[in-house]
Amino acid sequence: MKQDENIVWHDQTVSRDQKQAHKGHKPVLLWYTGLSGSGKSTIANAVEAKLFELGCHTYLLDGDNVRMGLNKGLTFSDEDRVENIRRISEVAKLFVEAGLIVSTAFISPFAADRAQARGIMTDGEFLEVFIDTPIEVCESRDPKGLYKKARAGEIPNFTGISSAFDVPATPEIHVKTAQQTIEQSVEQIVDYLKLNGIIK
């Protein structure tokens, strides 16, 4: 989409580096992706709680919550899913520029959309977190009863059933929830942040 020539970028007085120094940790985007029921929101919330405990400045953007406001009115068609992720990417970028550790918990099924989100971030600030849970485990949990409805044909374009999920090829963090507890998953993610100098 062509940018309106009457819109001009306005530089801010307080720089990104100043905001980062003020926070005491590096800003990054933890992009959680996985099937419905995989545990994205549960793990993202638990990681945020741990980071808060460690004194980090964070914000969590959850899929359902965002669809109640910013993305209200978007459907689950492929076209609207793309727009949903585009908007989230831009909002997450703003939070990262403010110096926060941002978490997004969305199915984000399409690799191209995740690549686009990565592309608008500064190098090293996009961390793809693949919450890798077998569909049979997700379906057995079915906390919202969505798989049952999808199997009955009541929900069209349902990821993993009637719509594709592009498995991340090289995620920065690969969490296999069928093999470890929530606590172990949180530890894995926080340890990655420590080992890579993002947090102390």
Sequence and secondary structure as in RCSB ss.txt:
>XXXX:A:sequence
MKQDENIVWHDQTVSRDQKQAHKGHKPVLLWYTGLSGSGKSTIANAVEAKLFELGCHTYLLDGDNVRMGLNKGLT
FSDEDRVENIRRISEVAKLFVEAGLIVSTAFISPFAADRAQARGIMTDGEFLEVFIDTPIEVCESRDPKGLYKKA
RAGEIPNFTGISSAFDVPATPEIHVKTAQQTIEQSVEQIVDYLKLNGIIK
>XXXX:A:secstr
    TT      SS HHHHHHHHTS  EEEEEE  TTSSHHHHHHHHHHHHHHTT  EEEEEHHHHHTTTTTT  
SSHHHHHHHHHHHHHHHHHHHHTT EEEEE     HHHHHHHHHTS TT EEEEEEE  HHHHHHH TTSHHHHH
HTT SSS BTTTB     SS SEEEETTSS HHHHHHHHHHHHHHTTS  
